[in-house]
């Protein structure tokens, strides 16, 4: 969050840094981040304290130039010079040495030591034929001190060197500073013409099915009627079948037996 907000809202970035330091105060990067946000918000006392803590935790003088500037911001240019003199050049890389030289030159200017301020900047890295990320700042600081010394022509030359170095860096690294993002949104949709064609095709299929149903209706009715007719025919055939014949044959002998029995009985004598 600090990285996202430091350029647009330094105060809110500082609040995030404070929150991180309360939760992880023994982690060097949290103290380093808090120092940077405090410096950006002009709280030089807090920034200096956090930078010293960071140096104690890591043993690194990477932010020595920032410490010198914090002393200057607190109105202590002499202390700033003493802080810069504590550094060992062998332990600093090229960029760190350049920023320390610029900060020391500023402290000399605060003390009114203009010529010494110029000497602080006359280091091997002050080379107009080479351009590094720190070159525009170094050339500009040198031009500023030359103006204070009244050497306007030389100052103009070094301002031109600073602008040329900045332009070369922009040409080389400018494209890398901008990230162009393209957002592509994909949607599942059917074109209007296709939708109409689909609707028409569906309607035609429905119509064809309806017509086919009407044409097949008589055949379906006959097919449904056929089983019913067959069932009726079977019932009629069962009624006419010889299955009932034995019952009829049984009735005939019974009648004959009854007639024979009546014939064998003696005739009743007339009553006297």
Number of C-alpha atoms within 10 A of each C-alpha: 11 20 12 10 14 17 11 10 12 20 17 15 25 24 16 17 23 20 14 18 19 11 10 13 14 13 14 18 16 20 26 21 24 25 30 26 25 24 22 17 16 14 16 22 16 17 26 23 14 22 26 21 18 24 17 12 14 13 10 13 20 19 19 24 22 21 26 27 26 25 22 21 16 15 13 16 22 17 15 25 20 13 17 20 12 10 15 10 12 8 12 16 10 13 15 18 21 23 20 26 23 25 27 28 25 26 27 22 18 16 13 11 13 19 15 15 25 23 14 19 24 13 12 8 18 15 14 15 7 11 19 15 13 16 24 23 17 24 25 20 24 25 25 19 22 21 15 14 13 11 13 14 12 14 22 16 12 22 19 17 22 23 15 16 23 19 15 15 16 14 11 10 12 11 10 9 8 8 7 7 6 6 6 6 5 6 6 4 7 10 8 9 9 10 12 12 12 13 12 12 12 12 12 12 12 12 12 12 12 12 12 11 12 12 11 11 12 11 11 13 10 10 11 11 11 11 11 11 11 11 11 11 12 11 11 11 11 12 11 10 9 10 9 11 10 9 10 9 10 10 10 10 10 10 10 10 10 10 10 10 9 10 9 8 8 7 8 6 6 5 4 3
